[in-house]
């Protein structure tokens, strides 16, 4: 369990420190952009691999058991997580690295951004929270809780960076979207029907297919079937 905690701490630490706006430029200046990206990928990848290995070998320390609700929690969280992942990866997303916000006069929040301006982060966040609730043991708190925290806290860090870099553009994006999924729609600033139309049947179908494949592959990925 200690190995798992240290590995997750390293994984979170590399993310936070190496992407910190006051530190990242210094690392890039010293190493160069390409070398920094390589070092970043190796450190994050190695710490994630160590976290997964430690999780697989951690002792089972139960904290709660939701019984039959576990299956439904996974369904409720993983279907939107898969849809957000597919949509977030297949359309322009101004909150991703090296991306820019649509100039004035264009739609700053097309497609899935009408639901949330951080589809990828919320995809990982929902995955982490759903698996945390469904598993209910100490190792799951460290692994799934840590990844969920990194993803959802990361939305705030991304927004702070975008607002500092392009305050006018981010103001347009914030006015047309929301961080929390569906908040802009519930607040009357966006239309669910328009969001679904712009996301399109192909992305929705691909997201559902991804969900089905993950359910089928779960015994090989996690060692047991869903639920």
Order of alpha helices (4+ residues) and beta strands (2+ residues): alpha-alpha-alpha-alpha-alpha-alpha-alpha-alpha-alpha
